[in-house]
Amino acid sequence: MAGPLEGVRVLDLTGVVSGPFATMFLADQGADVLKIEPINGDITRRSRATIDKAGEFSALFISSNRGKRSLSVDVKSNAGREILARLVAQADVLVQNFRPGTMERLGLGADELRERHPRLIYVSISGVGDSGPYVRKRVYDPIIQGLSGFADIQAQPATNRPQMIRTIVADKTTAVFTAQAVASALYAREKTGQGDHIHVAMLDVMISYLWPEGMMQYMVVGSEQQAGDPNDRPDLVFKTLDGYLTCGTISDSEWRGFCKATGDPELANDERFATPTARSVNATARINKMQEYFERHTTAEWLERLDAADVPCAPILRRSEIIRNEQVVARGIITEFDQPNVGRVRQPKPAARFAVNEAAIRGPAPRIGEHTRDVLRELAFSDADVERMIAEKAVRTAAN
């Protein structure tokens, strides 16, 4: 089946999650993504508990690298440099997330490669960008959560202690921004014939992502101290008799619907909550008042009442409940396939669904160097050359 990016060749020189997750989206949409791995493989093969006897696969690696091919090569060796040179000549997109300056030292810098290959789309993912006092920092997701305001926005009102979001939100959001930027660059190249150099910094991404509602009180210059913090309120997690749910009451009609669902005629007359502005100013009181009602009935009873009143609501699912949830099942969001050396695995289908050029999981995650021989033959290296490179440990095959 052809995806919208069929025919696009992507060299994936990335590790961990921000880069691999981005190129996985491109693979789902039909691109031929070749993962360039060091001889020992991507760090995420081993940085989480492995799930195969050979120690090549972690759940994190599979979920960020499905549908790709793998070439395992020592890019610092002479043979490795020659292989990369031939691959770049055929590539449409190169994505790397080494620390700034590393690719230049390897002779694979953007200026040098784009001078030779002006149609190449070169993508550089970094933690904090390629300038500024933090440029040499080693950066992982929690560093960006701390710098971007995400840890602060999670602070509990009672203690004001910052808290991390318990998922690698910066890595994964950067991946989405990167994949979108690559698509834009490919479209621009169709019109101009010219490639581009795309810089994506995790810090830039997360400040941009947080801004619309998370930084509202800092938008108007000179009014920062007068504006209240829109996030200084309890979250919308409500405990019922037998579980938890979430419920939103932004508009007047939604608030009236909630009041109707409570069965309390006096609630609709409470002036603290009569208008959108009043409900925002008195958000803490409103949310605490809603909790008083929610704890009187079961989750199922409340969902029935709220749905009947057209009030946004949903059960708060435990992760173990997601794959069996009726909406998830009806949408067919989760699929299964065989992962060699691991067994049957679950993965979410590509979220963007195309009516004509279907996106789909193109296959399992590769073993280290699983496609090394195939790729080298495609590059016109002889069998003797391949065997010599294997013997010199310039490359690795899955059989090694």
C-alpha positions as CSV (number, residue, x, y, z in Angstrom):
1,M,0.0,0.0,0.0
2,A,1.3,3.4,-0.9
3,G,1.5,6.2,1.6
4,P,1.6,9.9,0.9
5,L,5.4,9.9,1.3
6,E,6.1,6.9,-0.9
7,G,9.4,7.4,-2.7
8,V,10.9,9.7,-0.1
9,R,14.2,8.5,1.2
10,V,15.1,9.4,4.8
11,L,18.4,8.9,6.6
12,D,17.8,8.7,10.3
13,L,20.9,9.5,12.2
14,T,19.1,10.1,15.4
15,G,18.9,8.4,18.8
16,V,16.8,8.3,21.9
17,V,13.2,9.5,21.1
18,S,12.9,13.0,19.6
19,G,14.4,12.0,16.3
20,P,13.4,8.4,16.0
21,F,9.8,9.1,16.8
22,A,9.7,11.9,14.2
23,T,11.1,9.6,11.5
24,M,8.8,6.8,12.5
25,F,5.9,9.1,11.6
26,L,7.5,9.5,8.2
27,A,7.8,5.8,7.8
28,D,4.2,5.3,8.7
29,Q,3.3,7.7,5.9
30,G,5.3,5.7,3.4
31,A,8.8,7.0,3.5
32,D,11.8,4.6,3.2
33,V,13.5,5.4,6.5
34,L,16.9,4.0,7.0
35,K,18.1,4.0,10.6
36,I,21.8,4.6,10.8
37,E,22.9,2.9,14.0
38,P,26.2,2.7,15.8
39,I,27.8,-0.7,16.0
40,N,26.2,-1.3,19.4
41,G,22.8,0.0,18.3
42,D,20.6,2.9,19.5
43,I,20.9,3.6,23.2
44,T,17.1,3.0,23.7
45,R,17.5,-0.6,22.7
46,R,19.0,-1.1,26.1
47,S,18.2,2.0,28.2
48,R,14.9,0.5,29.3
49,A,14.3,-3.1,30.2
50,T,14.8,-5.3,27.2
51,I,11.9,-7.6,26.2
52,D,13.8,-10.2,24.1
53,K,16.4,-12.8,25.0
54,A,19.1,-11.2,22.7
55,G,18.8,-7.9,24.5
56,E,18.2,-5.9,21.2
57,F,14.7,-4.7,21.9
58,S,13.0,-2.5,24.5
59,A,9.3,-1.5,24.3
60,L,10.5,2.1,23.9
61,F,12.7,1.2,20.9
62,I,9.9,-0.7,19.1
63,S,7.4,2.1,19.6
64,S,9.9,4.7,18.1
65,N,11.4,2.7,15.3
66,R,8.8,0.4,13.8
67,G,8.7,0.3,10.0
68,K,12.3,1.3,9.5
69,R,15.4,-0.5,8.0
70,S,18.6,-0.6,10.0
71,L,22.2,-0.1,8.8
72,S,24.7,-0.5,11.6
73,V,27.9,1.4,10.7
74,D,30.9,3.0,12.4
75,V,30.6,6.5,10.9
76,K,34.1,7.4,12.1
77,S,35.7,4.8,9.9
78,N,36.8,5.4,6.3
79,A,34.4,2.8,5.1
80,G,31.6,4.3,7.2
81,R,32.3,7.8,5.7
82,E,32.1,6.4,2.2
83,I,28.9,4.6,2.9
84,L,27.3,7.8,4.3
85,A,28.5,9.8,1.3
86,R,26.8,7.4,-1.1
87,L,23.6,7.3,1.0
88,V,23.4,11.1,1.2
89,A,23.7,11.4,-2.5
90,Q,20.4,9.4,-2.8
91,A,18.6,10.9,0.2
92,D,15.8,13.3,0.3
93,V,15.9,14.0,4.0
94,L,18.6,13.6,6.6
95,V,17.7,13.9,10.3
96,Q,20.2,14.1,13.1
97,N,20.1,15.0,16.8
98,F,23.7,14.9,17.8
99,R,25.0,17.8,20.0
100,P,25.8,20.9,18.0
101,G,29.2,20.5,16.2
102,T,29.3,16.7,16.1
103,M,28.1,16.3,12.5
104,E,30.6,18.9,11.3
105,R,33.5,17.0,13.0
106,L,32.3,13.9,11.1
107,G,32.3,15.7,7.8
108,L,28.5,15.6,7.7
109,G,27.7,19.2,8.5
110,A,24.7,20.8,6.9
111,D,26.6,23.5,4.9
112,E,29.0,20.9,3.4
113,L,26.3,18.4,2.4
114,R,23.8,20.9,1.1
115,E,26.4,22.6,-1.0
116,R,27.0,19.2,-2.7
117,H,23.3,18.2,-2.6
118,P,21.1,21.3,-2.9
119,R,17.9,19.3,-2.9
120,L,18.7,17.7,0.5
121,I,16.5,18.5,3.4
122,Y,18.7,18.5,6.4
123,V,17.1,18.4,9.9
124,S,19.0,19.3,13.1
125,I,17.2,18.5,16.3
126,S,18.8,19.8,19.5
127,G,17.9,20.4,23.1
128,V,18.3,24.1,23.5
129,G,19.4,25.2,20.0
130,D,22.8,25.9,18.5
131,S,23.5,29.2,20.3
132,G,23.4,30.7,23.8
133,P,25.1,29.9,27.1
134,Y,23.4,26.4,27.4
135,V,24.5,25.2,24.0
136,R,27.0,22.6,25.3
137,K,24.6,21.1,27.9
138,R,23.7,17.5,27.7
139,V,19.9,17.6,27.5
140,Y,17.2,15.1,28.2
141,D,13.4,15.6,28.5
142,P,13.3,16.6,32.2
143,I,15.8,19.4,31.5
144,I,13.5,20.9,28.9
145,Q,10.5,20.5,31.2
146,G,12.4,22.5,33.8
147,L,13.5,25.3,31.4
148,S,10.2,25.7,29.5
149,G,7.8,26.1,32.3
150,F,6.2,22.7,32.1
151,A,7.4,21.7,35.6
152,D,6.1,25.0,37.0
153,I,2.7,24.6,35.4
154,Q,2.3,21.2,37.1
155,A,3.0,22.7,40.6
156,Q,0.4,21.9,43.2
157,P,-1.3,25.1,44.6
158,A,-0.8,24.1,48.2
159,T,3.0,23.8,48.1
160,N,4.0,25.5,44.8
161,R,6.6,22.7,44.4
162,P,7.3,22.2,40.6
163,Q,6.5,18.7,39.3
164,M,7.6,16.9,36.2
165,I,5.0,15.5,33.8
166,R,5.4,11.7,34.0
167,T,6.0,11.2,30.3
168,I,8.6,12.4,27.9
169,V,6.4,15.1,26.6
170,A,9.3,17.3,25.3
171,D,10.8,14.5,23.2
172,K,7.5,13.4,21.7
173,T,6.2,16.9,21.0
174,T,9.4,17.8,19.3
175,A,9.0,14.7,17.1
176,V,5.6,15.9,16.0
177,F,6.9,19.4,15.2
178,T,9.8,17.9,13.3
179,A,7.7,15.6,11.1
180,Q,5.4,18.5,10.2
181,A,8.4,20.7,9.3
182,V,9.8,17.9,7.1
183,A,6.5,17.7,5.2
184,S,6.5,21.5,4.7
185,A,10.1,21.4,3.4
186,L,9.2,18.6,1.0
187,Y,6.3,20.6,-0.4
188,A,8.4,23.7,-0.7
189,R,11.1,21.7,-2.6
190,E,8.4,20.6,-5.1
191,K,7.9,24.3,-6.0
192,T,11.5,25.5,-5.8
193,G,13.7,22.5,-6.4
194,Q,15.7,23.6,-3.3
195,G,16.2,21.7,0.0
196,D,16.5,23.4,3.3
197,H,18.2,23.2,6.7
198,I,15.6,22.9,9.5
199,H,16.6,23.6,13.1
200,V,14.3,22.2,15.8
201,A,15.2,22.9,19.4
202,M,13.2,21.1,22.1
203,L,13.2,24.2,24.2
204,D,11.7,26.3,21.4
205,V,9.1,23.6,20.7
206,M,7.9,23.4,24.3
207,I,7.7,27.1,25.0
208,S,5.7,27.4,21.8
209,Y,3.5,24.5,22.8
210,L,2.9,25.9,26.3
211,W,2.2,29.5,25.3
212,P,-1.5,29.7,24.2
213,E,-3.0,29.0,27.6
214,G,0.0,28.3,29.9
215,M,1.5,31.8,29.5
216,M,-1.6,33.9,29.2
217,Q,-0.8,36.1,32.1
218,Y,2.6,37.0,30.5
219,M,1.3,37.8,27.0
220,V,0.4,41.5,27.5
221,V,3.6,43.5,28.1
222,G,3.4,45.5,31.3
223,S,0.4,43.6,32.8
224,E,2.2,40.5,34.1
225,Q,1.6,41.3,37.8
226,Q,-2.1,42.2,37.3
227,A,-3.1,39.1,35.5
228,G,-4.1,36.0,37.5
229,D,-2.5,32.6,36.9
230,P,-5.1,30.6,34.9
231,N,-3.5,27.4,36.1
232,D,-3.7,28.3,39.8
233,R,-6.6,26.1,40.5
234,P,-7.4,22.4,41.1
235,D,-7.3,20.1,38.1
236,L,-10.4,18.7,36.6
237,V,-10.1,15.2,38.2
238,F,-13.2,14.4,40.1
239,K,-13.7,11.5,42.5
240,T,-17.0,9.6,42.2
241,L,-18.3,6.9,44.5
242,D,-16.4,4.2,42.5
243,G,-13.7,5.9,40.4
244,Y,-12.8,9.1,38.7
245,L,-14.0,11.2,35.8
246,T,-13.3,14.6,34.2
247,C,-15.8,17.2,33.2
248,G,-15.6,20.6,31.5
249,T,-18.0,23.5,32.0
250,I,-16.6,26.4,29.9
251,S,-19.7,27.8,28.2
252,D,-23.0,28.9,29.7
253,S,-24.9,26.0,28.2
254,E,-22.4,23.5,29.6
255,W,-22.7,25.0,33.1
256,R,-26.5,25.0,32.9
257,G,-26.3,21.4,31.8
258,F,-24.1,20.5,34.8
259,C,-26.5,22.3,37.1
260,K,-29.4,20.3,35.6
261,A,-27.5,17.0,36.0
262,T,-26.9,17.7,39.8
263,G,-30.6,17.9,40.4
264,D,-30.0,20.9,42.7
265,P,-32.1,23.9,41.6
266,E,-30.1,26.3,43.7
267,L,-26.8,25.8,42.0
268,A,-27.9,27.6,38.9
269,N,-28.6,30.7,40.9
270,D,-25.1,30.9,42.5
271,E,-23.8,34.3,41.2
272,R,-20.1,33.2,41.6
273,F,-20.7,30.9,38.6
274,A,-23.3,32.7,36.6
275,T,-21.0,33.9,33.7
276,P,-17.9,32.6,32.0
277,T,-15.9,35.4,33.6
278,A,-17.3,34.6,37.1
279,R,-16.6,30.9,36.7
280,S,-13.0,31.7,35.7
281,V,-12.4,34.1,38.6
282,N,-14.0,31.7,41.0
283,A,-12.5,28.6,39.4
284,T,-11.2,27.0,42.6
285,A,-14.5,27.4,44.4
286,R,-16.4,26.1,41.3
287,I,-14.3,23.0,41.0
288,N,-14.5,22.3,44.7
289,K,-18.3,22.7,44.6
290,M,-18.5,20.3,41.6
291,Q,-16.6,17.7,43.6
292,E,-19.2,17.8,46.3
293,Y,-21.8,16.6,43.8
294,F,-19.6,14.1,42.0
295,E,-18.8,12.1,45.2
296,R,-22.5,11.3,45.7
297,H,-22.9,9.0,42.6
298,T,-21.0,6.4,40.6
299,T,-19.0,7.2,37.5
300,A,-21.5,5.5,35.3
301,E,-24.4,7.4,36.8
302,W,-22.7,10.7,36.3
303,L,-21.6,10.0,32.7
304,E,-25.2,9.1,31.9
305,R,-26.5,12.4,33.4
306,L,-23.8,14.6,31.9
307,D,-24.1,13.1,28.4
308,A,-27.9,13.6,28.6
309,A,-27.2,17.3,29.4
310,D,-24.6,17.6,26.6
311,V,-21.8,18.4,29.1
312,P,-18.2,17.4,28.1
313,C,-17.2,14.4,30.2
314,A,-15.3,11.2,30.2
315,P,-14.1,8.5,32.6
316,I,-10.5,8.8,33.7
317,L,-9.0,5.5,32.5
318,R,-6.2,3.6,34.1
319,R,-3.6,2.7,31.5
320,S,-4.7,-1.0,31.8
321,E,-8.2,0.0,30.8
322,I,-7.3,1.9,27.6
323,I,-7.0,-1.0,25.2
324,R,-10.5,-2.3,26.2
325,N,-12.3,1.1,26.2
326,E,-15.3,1.1,24.0
327,Q,-14.3,4.2,22.0
328,V,-10.8,3.0,21.5
329,V,-12.1,-0.4,20.3
330,A,-14.7,1.1,18.0
331,R,-12.0,3.3,16.4
332,G,-9.6,0.4,16.0
333,I,-6.9,2.6,17.4
334,I,-4.7,-0.2,18.7
335,T,-3.4,-2.9,16.4
336,E,-1.1,-5.9,16.7
337,F,1.7,-7.4,14.8
338,D,4.5,-9.9,15.2
339,Q,7.9,-8.4,16.3
340,P,10.7,-10.9,15.5
341,N,12.4,-12.2,18.6
342,V,9.8,-10.6,20.9
343,G,6.4,-12.0,19.9
344,R,3.0,-10.3,19.4
345,V,3.1,-6.6,20.2
346,R,0.5,-3.8,20.4
347,Q,0.9,-0.4,18.7
348,P,-1.4,2.5,18.0
349,K,-2.2,3.0,14.4
350,P,-1.0,6.3,12.8
351,A,-3.2,9.0,14.1
352,A,-3.5,11.0,10.9
353,R,-5.8,8.9,8.6
354,F,-5.6,9.5,4.9
355,A,-8.6,8.7,2.7
356,V,-6.5,8.2,-0.5
357,N,-2.8,7.6,0.5
358,E,-3.2,5.5,3.5
359,A,-0.8,5.7,6.4
360,A,0.0,2.4,8.1
361,I,2.5,0.6,10.2
362,R,5.0,-0.7,7.6
363,G,6.5,-3.4,9.7
364,P,8.3,-4.3,12.9
365,A,11.3,-2.5,14.4
366,P,14.5,-3.8,12.9
367,R,17.3,-5.7,14.5
368,I,20.7,-4.0,14.8
369,G,22.1,-4.0,11.2
370,E,19.3,-6.1,9.9
371,H,19.4,-4.5,6.5
372,T,23.1,-3.7,6.4
373,R,23.9,-6.2,3.6
374,D,20.8,-5.1,1.5
375,V,21.7,-1.4,1.8
376,L,25.3,-1.9,0.9
377,R,24.4,-3.9,-2.2
378,E,21.9,-1.2,-3.2
379,L,24.9,1.2,-3.0
380,A,26.8,-1.0,-5.4
381,F,29.4,-2.4,-2.9
382,S,30.6,-5.8,-4.0
383,D,30.1,-8.9,-1.8
384,A,33.9,-8.8,-1.2
385,D,33.7,-5.2,0.0
386,V,30.8,-6.0,2.3
387,E,32.7,-9.0,3.9
388,R,35.8,-6.8,4.3
389,M,33.8,-4.1,6.1
390,I,32.2,-6.6,8.4
391,A,35.6,-8.1,9.2
392,E,37.0,-4.7,9.9
393,K,33.9,-4.0,12.1
394,A,33.1,-0.9,10.1
395,V,29.6,-2.3,9.8
396,R,27.5,-4.8,11.6
397,T,24.9,-7.2,10.3
398,A,22.1,-8.8,12.3
399,A,23.8,-12.2,12.0
400,N,26.9,-10.9,13.9
